[in-house]
Amino acid sequence: QVQVEESGGGLVQAGGSLRLSCAASGGIFSKYAMGWFRQPPGKEREIVAAISWSGGRTYYADSVKDRFTISRDNTENTVYLQMNNLKPEDTAVYYCAADYVYYSNTIRTGTDDYDSWGQGTQVTVSS
């Protein structure tokens, strides 16, 4: 089963950008659908974006559409989340997750769909 580890979080002013990375190891990365989730303080964990293992299909939460971009590099076993025009409400711990799937265009959007989770990386957006 693949293990994942996030990096790239930090403190940024509103309107700024960050790129999160999620490095995977221990599995055939190209067979895993990947997702980014976040958990704001005192709230439930929620889906931010997801990508199929082919990279050909993506999903975005309405709150991040047109600001965030998920992508993956199967040669580097890494998935990215480019976050632009950040807002204070984007402040959260961001988690990467992986799920083994059989079909190249399968995406997963539920927290219960994923088997492997990282430890999370803090993103703080100041106003």
C-alpha positions in Angstrom: 0.0 0.0 0.0 1.3 3.4 -0.9 2.4 5.9 1.7 2.1 9.6 1.1 3.7 12.7 2.6 2.7 16.3 2.1 4.9 19.3 1.9 4.7 23.0 0.9 2.4 24.5 3.4 3.0 27.8 5.1 1.8 31.3 5.9 0.8 33.5 3.0 -1.1 36.7 2.6 -4.6 36.8 1.0 -4.2 36.9 -2.7 -1.0 34.9 -2.6 -0.1 31.5 -3.9 1.3 28.2 -2.6 2.0 24.9 -4.2 1.5 21.8 -2.1 3.3 18.5 -3.0 2.5 15.0 -2.1 5.2 12.4 -2.5 4.2 8.8 -2.7 6.2 5.6 -2.0 5.8 1.9 -1.6 3.2 1.2 -4.3 2.5 1.6 -8.0 1.7 5.2 -7.9 0.2 5.3 -11.4 -2.6 2.9 -10.2 -3.8 5.3 -7.5 -6.5 7.9 -7.6 -5.3 10.9 -5.6 -7.1 13.5 -3.6 -6.4 16.7 -1.6 -8.6 17.3 1.4 -8.5 20.0 4.1 -9.8 20.4 7.6 -10.3 24.0 8.8 -10.1 24.6 12.6 -13.2 23.1 14.3 -14.7 21.8 11.1 -15.0 18.5 9.3 -12.5 17.3 6.7 -13.6 18.2 3.2 -12.6 17.4 -0.3 -10.7 20.0 -2.2 -9.6 18.3 -5.4 -9.2 14.9 -6.9 -7.4 13.4 -9.9 -7.6 10.0 -11.7 -4.5 8.0 -12.0 -4.3 8.8 -15.7 -4.5 12.5 -14.9 -7.3 12.8 -17.4 -10.1 13.5 -15.0 -10.2 16.0 -12.2 -12.7 17.2 -9.6 -12.8 20.5 -7.6 -14.9 21.7 -4.8 -17.0 24.7 -5.8 -15.1 26.8 -3.2 -11.8 26.4 -5.0 -12.7 26.2 -8.7 -10.8 28.5 -10.9 -8.3 29.1 -8.1 -6.7 25.7 -7.4 -5.2 23.2 -9.8 -4.5 19.6 -9.1 -1.9 17.7 -11.2 0.3 14.7 -11.0 3.6 13.4 -12.3 3.6 9.6 -12.4 7.3 9.5 -13.3 8.0 11.4 -10.0 5.3 9.7 -7.9 4.0 13.1 -6.9 0.7 14.9 -6.9 0.5 18.7 -6.7 -2.0 21.3 -5.6 -1.4 24.7 -7.0 -3.3 27.3 -5.0 -3.8 30.8 -6.3 -5.7 33.8 -5.0 -5.7 32.3 -1.6 -8.3 33.5 0.9 -8.4 33.5 4.7 -11.2 30.8 4.5 -8.6 28.5 2.8 -6.8 28.3 6.1 -6.7 24.6 7.1 -4.6 21.5 7.5 -4.3 20.0 4.0 -4.1 16.3 3.5 -3.1 14.1 0.6 -4.9 10.8 0.1 -4.5 7.8 -2.2 -6.8 5.0 -3.3 -6.0 2.0 -5.5 -8.4 1.9 -8.4 -8.7 -0.3 -11.5 -9.8 2.2 -14.1 -7.7 5.0 -15.4 -10.4 7.7 -15.1 -11.8 6.8 -11.7 -11.8 9.6 -9.2 -12.7 9.5 -5.5 -14.2 12.4 -3.6 -15.2 10.9 -0.2 -13.0 10.7 2.9 -14.2 7.0 3.2 -13.0 6.2 -0.3 -9.3 6.6 0.5 -7.1 4.1 2.2 -3.8 6.0 2.6 -3.5 9.4 4.2 -0.6 11.8 4.9 0.0 13.6 8.2 -1.1 16.9 6.7 0.5 20.3 6.1 -0.7 23.6 7.6 -1.8 26.4 5.3 -2.5 29.7 6.9 -3.8 32.7 4.9 -3.7 36.0 6.6 -6.1 38.9 5.7 
